[in-house]
Amino acid sequence: MTDFRRYLAEFIGTFLLVFLGVGSAVAARVQGGVVVVSLAFGLVLLALVYTIGPLSGSHVNPAVTLGVLISGKISLVGAAAYWVAQFLGGILGAFLLWVLTRWGDVVDQTGALGSNGYGAHINRGGAALLELVLTFLLVLVVLVAGARLDHAAVSGVAIGLALAATQLVGLTLTGASVNPARSLGPALFEGGVALRQLWVFIVFPLLGGALAALVAPLIIRGDGRYWGGEERPERPGPAVPSA
């Protein structure tokens, strides 16, 4: 039952991230601008870290789950179940946005249901590099901040700000995926170019997450201490468990 609740938490969390985050782009990309959309993504993730983090770790992102898997903090079976839940949650979030734009009189200010893409302001190679680096940042912050027991109370703030930063940098260039589940849902309902370019926004965020998992042990040890740093205080488990 506990595992089911974790998977359900990842499903609900990813649904909310896509519906509210991508929804902010759909409803306010022009009127609100990059800052508004970036803050929406960051604040939603921040809230989710403190809401479902103690249960599932609040990955809500296949790239994060891959990083946690490589770090040895979740089993392959558990990671696969997380991926299924995350992709389904992202699809549901995008479906409801599609319903709102088709029958709810919501004007899609992105013109593409908030889907990710390249070609207008960046080419495919640039998009691949950008998504790899931005996702590397996000997953590295999740892995390091989430492991710090003495910073557990504020780890969600760091993670939320990291996502907001990726959006500030990448929103006008690719739509800033950094999350394959966030990319899949809108692309499925938008179709066309968004669906043809989708592979870039699945492959390179996953590579960024894997790279972060390889770099994180160079920064922080498995016991929650920085290399050469201070002793870890005796406190209960982190606010963002691995799962």
C-alpha positions in Angstrom: 0.0 0.0 0.0 2.9 2.4 0.8 4.3 1.9 -2.7 1.0 2.5 -4.3 0.7 5.8 -2.4 4.1 6.8 -3.6 3.2 6.1 -7.2 -0.1 8.0 -6.7 1.8 10.9 -5.2 4.0 11.1 -8.3 1.0 10.9 -10.6 -0.8 13.7 -8.8 2.4 15.8 -8.4 3.3 15.6 -12.1 -0.3 16.3 -13.1 -0.3 19.4 -11.0 3.2 20.5 -12.2 2.1 20.2 -15.8 -1.4 21.6 -15.4 -0.3 24.6 -13.4 3.1 25.2 -14.8 2.4 24.7 -18.4 -1.0 26.2 -17.8 0.6 29.4 -16.7 2.4 29.5 -20.1 -0.8 28.8 -22.0 -2.8 31.4 -20.1 -0.2 34.1 -19.4 2.9 33.7 -21.5 2.2 37.0 -23.3 0.4 39.0 -20.7 2.5 37.7 -17.8 5.8 37.1 -19.5 8.8 34.8 -18.7 9.1 35.8 -15.1 5.4 34.9 -14.3 5.7 31.5 -15.9 9.0 30.7 -14.3 7.7 31.6 -10.9 4.7 29.4 -11.5 6.8 26.4 -12.2 9.1 27.1 -9.3 6.4 27.7 -6.8 4.4 24.6 -7.8 7.5 22.4 -7.4 8.4 24.1 -4.0 4.9 23.4 -2.7 5.0 19.8 -4.0 8.3 19.1 -2.2 6.8 19.9 1.1 3.4 18.2 0.3 4.4 14.9 -1.3 8.2 15.0 -0.6 8.0 13.1 2.6 6.0 10.3 0.8 7.6 9.9 -2.6 10.5 12.3 -2.7 8.5 14.6 -5.1 10.5 13.6 -8.1 7.6 14.5 -10.5 10.2 14.3 -13.3 11.7 11.2 -15.0 15.1 12.8 -15.1 15.1 13.2 -11.4 14.1 9.6 -10.9 16.9 8.5 -13.2 19.4 10.5 -11.1 18.0 8.9 -8.0 18.2 5.4 -9.6 21.8 5.9 -10.6 22.6 7.1 -7.1 21.3 3.8 -5.8 18.4 5.2 -3.7 15.6 3.6 -5.6 15.2 0.2 -7.2 14.8 -0.3 -11.0 11.2 -1.6 -10.4 10.4 1.4 -8.3 11.9 3.8 -10.8 9.9 2.2 -13.6 6.7 2.6 -11.6 7.6 6.3 -11.0 8.1 6.8 -14.7 4.8 5.4 -15.6 3.0 7.5 -12.9 4.9 10.6 -14.0 4.1 10.2 -17.7 0.5 9.5 -17.0 0.2 12.5 -14.8 1.8 14.7 -17.4 -0.6 13.4 -20.0 -3.6 14.1 -17.8 -2.4 17.6 -17.1 -1.9 18.3 -20.8 -5.3 16.8 -21.7 -7.1 19.1 -19.3 -5.3 22.1 -20.7 -6.3 20.9 -24.2 -9.9 20.7 -23.0 -9.7 24.3 -21.6 -8.3 25.7 -24.9 -10.9 23.8 -27.0 -14.0 24.1 -25.0 -13.2 26.5 -22.1 -12.6 29.6 -24.2 -9.0 29.8 -22.9 -6.8 31.5 -25.4 -3.5 29.6 -25.9 -0.9 32.3 -25.6 1.9 29.9 -26.7 0.1 28.8 -29.8 1.2 25.3 -29.2 -0.3 24.2 -25.9 2.9 25.0 -24.1 4.8 22.3 -25.9 8.6 22.4 -26.2 10.4 23.0 -29.4 13.3 24.5 -31.3 13.9 26.3 -34.6 12.7 29.8 -33.9 15.4 31.0 -31.5 17.7 28.0 -31.3 18.7 25.0 -33.4 18.4 21.4 -32.6 22.0 21.1 -31.3 21.6 24.2 -29.2 18.4 22.9 -27.8 20.0 19.6 -26.9 22.9 21.3 -25.1 20.6 23.7 -23.3 18.3 21.0 -22.0 21.2 18.8 -20.9 22.7 21.7 -18.9 19.5 23.0 -17.4 18.4 19.5 -16.3 21.8 18.8 -14.9 21.4 21.9 -12.7 18.0 20.9 -11.5 18.8 17.3 -10.7 22.1 18.2 -9.1 20.3 20.6 -6.7 17.7 17.9 -6.0 20.3 15.2 -5.2 22.6 17.5 -3.1 20.0 19.7 -1.3 17.8 16.7 -0.6 20.6 14.8 1.0 21.6 17.5 3.4 20.1 16.7 6.7 21.0 20.0 8.3 19.3 21.9 5.4 16.2 19.7 5.2 13.8 22.4 6.2 14.8 24.7 3.3 15.7 22.1 0.6 12.4 22.7 -1.1 13.2 26.3 -1.5 16.5 25.5 -3.3 14.8 23.0 -5.5 11.9 25.3 -6.4 14.3 28.2 -7.2 16.5 25.9 -9.4 13.4 25.0 -11.5 12.5 28.7 -11.7 16.0 29.5 -12.9 15.9 26.9 -15.6 12.7 28.4 -16.9 14.1 32.0 -16.8 17.0 30.9 -19.0 15.3 28.4 -21.4 11.7 29.5 -21.7 12.1 31.7 -24.7 14.5 29.3 -26.4 12.9 25.8 -26.1 10.1 26.3 -23.6 12.6 24.8 -21.0 11.5 21.2 -20.6 14.0 19.8 -18.1 11.3 17.1 -17.6 10.3 14.5 -20.2 6.9 14.1 -18.6 6.3 17.8 -18.9 7.2 17.6 -22.6 5.3 14.4 -23.5 1.8 15.5 -22.6 1.6 18.8 -24.5 3.3 17.3 -27.5 0.8 14.4 -27.7 -2.1 16.8 -27.9 -0.4 19.5 -30.1 1.0 16.9 -32.5 2.9 18.0 -35.7 6.2 19.6 -35.1 6.0 19.3 -31.3 5.6 15.6 -31.6 8.5 15.2 -34.1 10.8 17.2 -32.0 9.8 15.5 -28.7 12.7 13.1 -28.7 15.1 15.9 -27.9 13.2 16.9 -24.8 13.1 13.3 -23.6 16.7 12.1 -24.4 18.7 15.2 -23.3 16.9 15.9 -20.0 17.5 12.2 -19.1 21.2 12.6 -20.0 21.4 15.7 -17.9 19.8 13.8 -14.9 22.3 10.9 -15.4 25.2 13.3 -15.5 24.1 15.1 -12.3 23.9 11.7 -10.5 27.6 11.1 -11.5 28.7 14.5 -10.3 26.7 14.7 -7.1 29.0 12.2 -5.2 31.9 14.5 -5.9 30.2 17.2 -4.0 28.5 15.4 -1.1 29.1 12.0 0.5 26.5 9.3 1.0 26.2 10.2 4.7 25.0 13.8 3.9 28.4 15.5 4.5 30.4 17.6 2.0 33.8 16.2 1.2 36.2 17.8 3.7 33.2 19.5 5.4 31.7 19.6 8.8 30.3 16.7 10.7 26.6 15.9 10.0 24.3 16.8 12.9 22.1 14.1 14.3 18.7 14.7 12.9 15.9 12.6 11.4 15.7 11.8 7.7 15.7 14.5 5.0 12.6 16.4 4.0 13.0 15.1 0.4 13.6 11.3 0.7 14.7 9.4 -2.3 11.7 7.1 -2.3 
